[in-house]
Amino acid sequence: MKELVKIVGSMVIGLAAVLLLMSVTGFEPKDCPPTDRSLSCKVPGLWLKGELVTTPVTDWSFTDQIPQIKIQTETPFLLPHSVTIWCAVYNGNLYVTSYRGRQWIENIIRDPHVRLKIEDKVFDRTLSVVNDPVEKAAVLQAKGRKYPQWKVPPVSASTVLRVNPA
């Protein structure tokens, strides 16, 4: 029995050390072009690191020039889950969308607190689900203009999330 306790204790200490190291280094998702479907580009990351911005952002249009951002959500296991995504701006507000079931969307529905990484800056924010079909359609069209290679999905099949003010 003592031997089992030692083995389990060593495993717990080892896991804690690995998680501590990863929280320091971040282990962010890779920056991959949207057409890259390699396994290394599909693997999510953990913590997003950067310069924390705490001031409110009233106009997110600066992201129109940024092809991809990163988003960190919390899993049910209290570990972060971060991925590289596309974003769109409509009426100065920042939006993220999905039309397929994604783990990060499920995490946001459960807990809307996220961390966004835009270039080297991070923003702790909450997201709101957009239910208004007119607003959803406008956001999807804005995203389609930003990413002409993206096929705009039907409004009814899309999840659209708005970044709330700080």
C-alpha positions in Angstrom: 0.0 0.0 0.0 2.8 2.4 0.9 4.4 1.7 -2.5 1.1 2.7 -4.3 0.9 5.9 -2.3 4.5 6.8 -3.3 3.8 6.1 -7.0 0.5 8.1 -7.1 2.2 10.9 -5.1 5.1 11.0 -7.5 2.7 11.2 -10.4 0.7 14.0 -8.9 3.9 16.0 -8.1 5.2 15.4 -11.6 1.9 16.5 -13.2 1.8 19.6 -11.0 5.4 20.5 -12.0 4.6 20.1 -15.7 1.5 22.3 -15.3 3.5 24.9 -13.4 6.1 25.0 -16.2 3.5 25.2 -18.9 1.7 28.1 -17.0 5.0 30.0 -17.1 5.8 29.3 -20.7 2.2 29.5 -21.9 2.2 26.8 -24.5 0.2 28.8 -27.0 -1.4 27.4 -30.1 0.6 27.7 -33.3 0.2 30.6 -35.7 -0.8 28.7 -38.9 -2.3 30.0 -42.1 -6.0 29.0 -42.4 -5.3 26.6 -45.2 -2.9 24.5 -43.1 -4.7 21.4 -41.9 -1.6 19.7 -40.4 -1.9 18.0 -37.0 0.4 20.5 -35.3 -1.9 23.4 -36.4 -5.0 21.6 -35.0 -3.6 21.1 -31.5 -5.0 23.7 -29.1 -2.7 25.5 -26.6 -3.1 26.4 -23.0 -2.3 29.8 -21.5 -2.0 33.0 -23.5 0.7 35.4 -22.4 1.3 39.0 -23.4 0.9 42.6 -22.2 -2.4 42.8 -20.3 -4.7 45.6 -21.5 -7.2 46.7 -18.9 -8.6 49.9 -20.4 -11.9 49.7 -22.3 -11.8 49.4 -26.0 -14.6 51.4 -27.7 -13.6 50.6 -31.3 -12.1 47.3 -32.3 -11.6 48.2 -36.0 -7.8 48.0 -35.5 -8.3 44.2 -35.8 -9.4 44.6 -39.4 -5.7 44.6 -40.2 -4.9 41.5 -38.1 -5.6 38.2 -39.8 -5.9 36.0 -36.8 -6.3 36.3 -33.0 -6.1 33.8 -30.2 -8.8 33.0 -27.7 -8.4 31.2 -24.4 -11.4 29.5 -22.7 -11.7 27.4 -19.6 -12.4 23.7 -19.9 -14.6 21.8 -17.4 -11.3 20.5 -15.9 -10.2 24.1 -15.0 -7.4 24.0 -17.6 -7.2 26.6 -20.3 -8.0 25.8 -23.9 -6.6 28.3 -26.5 -7.0 28.3 -30.3 -6.2 30.6 -33.2 -9.3 32.0 -34.8 -10.6 34.7 -37.2 -12.6 37.7 -36.0 -14.7 40.4 -37.5 -15.8 43.9 -36.5 -19.3 45.3 -37.0 -20.3 48.8 -35.7 -17.0 49.0 -33.7 -17.7 45.8 -31.8 -15.5 42.7 -32.0 -17.1 39.3 -32.8 -16.0 35.7 -33.2 -18.1 33.1 -35.0 -18.4 29.4 -35.5 -20.7 27.3 -37.6 -19.5 23.9 -36.4 -19.4 22.5 -32.9 -16.1 23.5 -31.5 -14.7 22.8 -28.0 -14.0 26.5 -27.5 -17.6 27.5 -28.3 -18.9 24.9 -25.8 -16.5 26.3 -23.2 -17.8 29.9 -23.8 -21.4 28.9 -23.5 -20.6 27.3 -20.2 -18.3 30.2 -19.0 -18.2 33.4 -21.1 -15.0 34.7 -19.5 -12.2 34.5 -22.1 -8.7 35.9 -22.8 -8.1 37.3 -26.2 -4.6 37.7 -27.6 -4.3 40.3 -30.4 -0.7 40.5 -31.6 1.3 40.8 -28.3 -1.6 42.2 -26.2 -4.0 40.2 -24.1 -7.6 41.3 -23.1 -9.6 39.6 -20.4 -13.2 39.9 -21.5 -16.6 38.2 -21.5 -18.6 37.2 -24.6 -22.3 37.3 -25.3 -24.2 35.1 -27.7 -25.9 37.2 -30.4 -29.4 36.0 -31.1 -30.7 38.8 -33.3 -30.7 37.4 -36.9 -30.1 40.8 -38.4 -27.0 41.4 -36.3 -25.8 37.9 -36.9 -26.1 38.3 -40.7 -24.3 41.6 -40.6 -21.4 40.2 -38.6 -21.2 37.2 -41.0 -21.1 39.5 -44.0 -18.4 41.6 -42.3 -16.3 38.5 -41.7 -16.9 37.4 -45.3 -15.5 40.7 -46.5 -12.4 40.4 -44.3 -11.8 36.8 -45.3 -12.9 36.5 -49.0 -11.8 32.9 -49.1 -14.3 32.0 -46.3 -17.7 30.8 -47.4 -20.3 32.6 -45.4 -22.5 30.1 -43.6 -26.3 30.4 -43.1 -27.3 32.6 -40.2 -29.4 29.8 -38.7 -26.3 27.5 -38.5 -23.9 30.0 -37.0 -22.9 30.9 -33.5 -22.0 34.5 -33.2 -20.4 35.9 -30.1 -19.8 39.6 -29.3 -17.0 40.8 -27.1 -18.4 42.8 -24.2 -16.9 46.1 -23.1 -14.4 45.8 -20.3 
